[in-house]
Amino acid sequence: MVCLYCGGDLAVSNSRPQKSRNQVWRRRRCQSEACGAVFTSTEALDLSQALSVAYEPQNDELQPFDRDRLFVSLYESLRHRGRSAASHDARALADTVTAHIIKTNIRGRVQARTIRDIALDTLQRFDKAAASHYAAFHP
């Protein structure tokens, strides 16, 4: 990575794992004496490259995992909570579901049914009305 301001080399001065979001937080400092900028970055695994989804158990055709698709389905189920709350809650629930999928997945493959079951179980604990909505639209 290079400095956003001058294009110089960067040094990492602090790094912390963010377990709940599967990210790494890093404090970076530009090594150029003229610039010396300090800023923060977060690094996350590109799940579309690391995780594949099988939508039909008998079919070997795999598609990349799409966290945005998961977020939208959760958001739609949470819309009764209001726009701002639904967005915030769907983002947090998508992080929770994604973390659980990563923990239970070994070979980089997951069945769409497994994602549905994990999302439904997570929603059931959080908001039963949202879980009912999700189950109706994701049989």
N, C-alpha and C positions, 0 to 999 in steps of 0.2 A: 504494500500500500504506500502511496505517496501523499505528501501534504496537500491538502485541499487548496491552500493559498499560494504556495510557491512551487510546488511540485518536488520538493526536497524529500530526502529519506526521513522515515519516522522511526522512533523507538517506542516500545511499549513500556510504560512506567508502572502500570498496575493492571491486573487482570483478575476477573472474578467470574466463576460460573453462575449462571442464572438457571438453577435446576427446574423451576416451575415453568420456564418458557423454553427450555432447551436451547439457550443462547449463552454466549460469552460476552461479558462487558469488558471493554478495554479502554484505558486512558492512554492516549498517544501524544507524543511530543515531537515536534519537528526538530531535527538535528541541525538545521541551518541556523547559524548565529544571527543572521539578518532577520529571520522570521520568528522562530521559537514558539510558534503557535501550539496550543494545547487544546485537544478536543477529545470527545468520547465517541466510541463506536461500539456497535453490538454486532456480533457474528452469529449467524444461525445456519443450521444445516439446510441445504436445499432438498427438501423432501420430495420434490418432483423427480429428482435424479436418484434419490436413495430408496424410495419406496414405490412399489408397483401394486396396483389394485386389480384383482380379478373380479369382474362384475357377474360372471356366470361360473359356477363351480365346475361344470364340464368343459368349459372353453379355456384354452391355455392363453388366450389373448389378454395381454396385460396393458393397463393404462397407467400413466404417472399419477401419483397421489396429488390431489388438488385441495389444499387447505382452504382456499377461497370457496370452493364448492361446499365444504363442510360448514364454514362460517355462514354462508347464505342460508343453508337449510336450518341451522340453529337459530339464526336471526328471524327467519319467517315464523318459526315456532314460538319465539319470544316477543313477537310484535305487540301482544296485548299489554306488555309492560311499559310501553311508550318507546319512542324512537331512540332517545339517548340511552336509556337503561337497557333496551334490547341490544343495541350495538355493543355497549360495554360488556354486558353479560355474555353475549354470543362470542365475543373475542376471548374472554376468559375461559368459557366452556370449550371453545375450539382448541385452546392451548392445553386444557386438561385432557380432552379426548385424544389429541395428537400425542401427548406425552404417554398416555396409556397404550396407544397403538405401538409406539416405538418400543416400550418396555416389553410388550408381549410378542413382538415380531422378531423373528430370528433371521430369516433368509431374505429380507427385503421385499416380501410378498405378503399381501393381506387380502382377505376376501371382503367384498363390499358388505356382505352380511355381518361380518365381524365389526366393521366400522359402525354400521347401523346399531348393532347390539350395544356397543360401548357408549355411543352417543345417547341412546335411549336410556340406558342405565344411569348415565350421568345426569340427564335431564330429569329423570324420575326422582332423584335425590334433591334436585335444585328447585324444580317447579313442575308439579304434577299436571297442570293444565297444558304446559308447553310439551310435556312428554306425550300426552294424549294427541295433541296436534301433530307432533313429529311422527308418532306411530301410524296415524291415519294417512299421512302422505308418504311414508316410507315403509310399505308393507313387507 
